[in-house]
Amino acid sequence: MIDRLHVVSLKFFLAYVSLLLFVPLSRSHFASQIPFHEQSSPSYYKSLSNPSLYKFFGVTLLRIGGHCDVLQPLDVVQHHRLLVHEDDVQITERPRVAEREAVESVDSEDDKVIEVVGRSADRVRATAHELCSGNIKLDFHETPAYKKPDNDEGDVIIPIVSSGPPSNRIDVVFMGDGYTKQEEERFISDIKRLVEDMFAGETFRSVLPFFNLWAVYRPSKESGIGVGGIPKGTSFGLYRDGTELRGIYCSKPRQAREACRGVGPQACDYPTIIGNDDFYGGLGGEFVISTRSFTSGTVVLRHEMGHNFVRVGEEYDGGYVYEGVNSARSLAALGWGHWLSDGNDSWKEQHSQIRIQDYSWYNLAKGPYRLSFTTNGKFPRWWLKFSASGMDGDDLEVLLDGKRMPWKSCGILDRWLVIYPELVTQISHLCGFAFLEFSFYDVSNFYNLNSSYAFPAGTHTFEFRLSKTAFSKKTRPAPIHQLCSVTMLEYGSESEFVWDDLHISAYQTWSISNKKTYRPSNEGCLMRNMSSPRFCSVCKEGMWMQFLRRVDIIDGLDVGTECTARKEALTTMELQLLPFAQFRKTPLENGQERYHISWFHEGIVVPTLKDTTNWTLPNATGHWKVRVQLETSEVRHDPNELLVAERDFHVQNC
């Protein structure tokens, strides 16, 4: 197994890691070495007399109805930097299955995956019993038996990015489903492509040093994933509930948990399953699920990971959950004042109105699909967004008030997003789920009017239908001709509604029940516009804060003392930091980052050691402290000082 793992890794991962990863700080062998879990007390441990013996405890529960299953029994877990006092407990909840689009939920609202972390095992145990009303099926200390996978060769564990110990990293595990023994190379290629898209690309590149990324290859008996609610003979039993390109569900969650835990202790923070399927689909919740699709795989994956990596709700219209750092129920409740583009003037509500919000899921082979709306004619701009699947060439026609709109389809079978109006010169290679350049469509030409860009007051109708050529084509093995979703909004003028996607203000969002909340930006954040590769500044800051609760910017501290022939102490110090700022191998474009490092001897700062990570000094006995602060342009508000870390240590004489 080890030899095979090395062979697989060397095929491309060594070159890939050298491209993605940063140069790790060298680690010398000193007379005394302080590993991460035994390091001297940082600032938030000052009250502890013996921090080297200190542990964090945690349990992960699955609450379904009135009882709980224990997914991960009570054990020592990764540290949590917000736990200051002995009785402190942190509770994190997420839905077991999170269907993001309007569809009847497969779970009740109470079906949750709950993680309880604390400094006291007894306190964690008591909290878990309270959350589950005492109904816990599995004893805390009973670890579920690991069963070998149902194949001859077992799991192949592939380290993609290894940036540090799992005890001080965010570990993401990519597991493939529906890849047979003959498709191992396809699985490796798919994971490499998806990881490059997200972590070498814009989405997660700035926070890459937080991560360890793993791939787990477990051969399946059958290729692909199930449809119509029937799983295939695959490792984790992924399936679509019907034939629509939307939710993909896991029928073998226990096997997926086992495979993820098999990577190693504390190395399964975010289990992710990639289905061997060429079309759109996925899910959030306990597992992030997506497909290998070249047009939509990354699109779904980064959006669902965003829900896990940041405490955020939806930003697009027509959803259910609007909460977290990117949502506010009123202007007074906006939590991103430190990011507002225009200071206090930017608190004003950006003026828009939703006119159509429809999850159609309609097979256009049954006939045209029409949506009508009424407008007061006072909005000078409008925008239509819709998604469809199974459209080959010019299969789909769109009409407004009986007149065909000047638009052509992308000509791909996967589910894709259309943003209309759009520039005539759209980017063809990004046609599926493209982030298109934008210009407002002049409806005056469409209505033979002379001046106004606004819809005339009254009722108007969009019609979606198949073209004559679509009906003349032979049946082909592809998704049905389906209209998936339609949204249309009207906007005020630029002075009433700032279109710039980098502008931070108070933009309206409308839920499936037409309730209004506010989001930070217009269409630039991938939590609203899944075709975008970037987070808004508010969501990105939230991601930093969430990661820094479990990860310390100080990775290690090595101190060694050598006694000279004259019995003088010669002390050598090496500080290991997460490779941000000046320690990145490849600096970020337009990224402003800087580590500020201060050394204190007997409470007095040593100016000559400023911003150094390695030093050797004679006669350095006594009490020392190092203070590290990471400055990044992606964080403006750090109320818990998570970007600061300290270590205290003592150097003895010979």
Secondary structure, DSSP 8 states (H G I E B T S, - for coil): -HHHHHHHHHHHHHHHHHHHS---------SEEE-GGG----GGGTT-S-GGG---EEEEEEEETTEEEEEEEEEE----TT--STT-EEEEEEESEE--SSS--SS-TT-EEEEEEES-HHHHHHHHHHHTTT-BSS-TT--------SSSS--EEEEEE--S-GGGSEEEEEEEES--GGGHHHHHHHHHHHHIIIIISTTTGGGGGGEEEEEEE---SSSS-BBTTB--S-SS-EEESSSSSSBEEES-HHHHHHHHHTT-TT--SEEEEEES-SS--BBEESSEEEE--TTTHHHHHHHHHHHHHS-B---STT-S---BTT-BSSGGG-S-GGG-TTGGGGGSB--EEEEEEE---EEGGG--EEEEEEE-S--SEEEEEEEEES--SS-EEEEETTEE-S------SS-EEEEES--SS--GGG-TT---------HHHHTT-SS--S--SEEEEEEEEE-HHHHHS---SS---EEEEEEEEEE--TTTS---TT--SBEEEE-TT--EEEES-SS-STTT-TT-S---HHHHHHHHHHHHTT--SEEEEEEEEEE-TT--EEEEEEEEE-S-GGG-SS--TT--EEEEEEEEETTEE-GGGTT-SEEEEES--EEEEEEEEEEETT-S--TT-TTEEEEEEEE---
